[in-house]
Amino acid sequence: MPGTEEKRSEQFYAGGIYAARYENNPSLELDPVEQGILTKADLERLVSLYFRCLWGTFYLLNPTIHTPTYLREVSPFLTTALCATAAMYCPLSSHLVAPLRAHGNYISVRIFAEGYKSVEICQGLLFLVNWAPPANNWVEDRSWVWMGQALRIACEIRLDAGFNDDDFQHLSSMTRLPASNYALLSVDRQRTWSLLFSTELVMSVNTGRLPVTGFLKLPDKDLRPLDPANPAYSYSAGEALDHILASNVNTAVNLLQLGPAASRSAFIQEWKQRLECWRKDWPAKKIKYRSVQLLSISISLRFPGPTREILEEAQESALATLRTVRDVQDSALLHFGNAIVTSITDSMASIQSARIQYLLRKLDQRAVIPDRTASTASLAMTLEPSGFDVNFFDYHNSELFQYLNPGWDVGGSPNNQPAASTSTAESTFT
């Protein structure tokens, strides 16, 4: 009947197309404290640890807003994901990592099944993606799916549209919020949108999924240089690098569509010019610069032409990354939480250097892996988070040690296995 169809249509859109739907049901069945997974004291300790030690490497959430009370009242999923991440770096909480991870995975399934959607769910998924332990293989890896789910939810709730009065009133109905938090919540929402895009971008490049990112465009924003003393300097400098990497990826995708006529020199000229401008504008942020530089060099290998010169440049970039990290080890990078940056940078730069040396040898060019590569790998192993029997630091360092010491495992005992196969080394750059 026509009238019935009209009524169904009205009901379908009555809740608002872009309205959030939270998973914080009154029964508290998903709340990790209520379920006995951790205590209130555990929660307070882990939230404090995240903002004190890890926040400076990620810049997600705001310590003024995201208190333990706010987290529990608004999003048990975000609460669980944050605590699972922070517990990896807390000796008093390492026993909580596994149950918190399991609970977070359970809630993520419920979110998908029930159709929950909110900015806090997107933030929780970002924690799962950025601190996920490695899967046994790509088939089992969920990070890519989680990332896709986070982006889809962000689009569905129009995270790009900014924060408004309706959003504030909705949150205020769940937890106490002073009016002064309005501006902070607006910034938090904008930053989450940018972090979603930058995480997707880096994940795509690192896994060889360039065409997937070809259509992505980071949110427009005024990225004028700031004084290094400005509290927002580090995040803003990193965000500017995200925009450069996005531009480099899009340039590569557009040029590669030309087929054999694709110009590697044109691509290299563009990305080098962008990074040189960044260096002049943001002189105090070096490690992420090296990462974007190495990623851009690796993208250059997708273009037709000789590879030796590109591999040599990649090697120099990897070693420059190591030197940069070594120069700052006595400062903030060795801080308890910031070890994640040190270990990833050390491990990945070392592995890239070793792999490039291997490929150069295949091109009949003699090269010796520097001693610092082995010592760097040893250092990185001492900085691993303690929450997993197997984590990304184990994974990268194990691979590196097999390059350096064929026939020996990370524990120092013979494994009678050959060094990493040719296909593994070549796949990184082909």
Secondary structure, DSSP 8 states (H G I E B T S, - for coil): -HHHHHHHHHHHHHT-TT--B----TT-TT-TTTTTSS-HHHHHHHHHHIIIIIGGGT--S-TTT--HHHHHHH-HHHHHHHHHHHHTT-TTTGGGHHHHHHHHHHHHHHHHHHT-B-HHHHHHHHHHHHT----SSTTT--HHHHHHHHHHHHHHTTGGG---HHHHHHHHTTS---TTHHHHHHHHHHHHHHHHHHHHHHHHHHTT-HHHHTT------------TTSTTHHHHHHHHHHHHHHHHHHHHHHHHTTGGG--HHHHHHHHHHHHHHHHHH-TT--HHHHHHHHHHHHHHTTSSS--HHHHHHHHHHHHHHHHHHHHTTTTGGGSTTTHHHHHHHHHHHHHHHHHHHHHHHHTT------HHHHHHHHHHHHT--SS-SS-HHHHHHHHHHHHHSTTB-TTSSB----SS-HHHHHHTT-
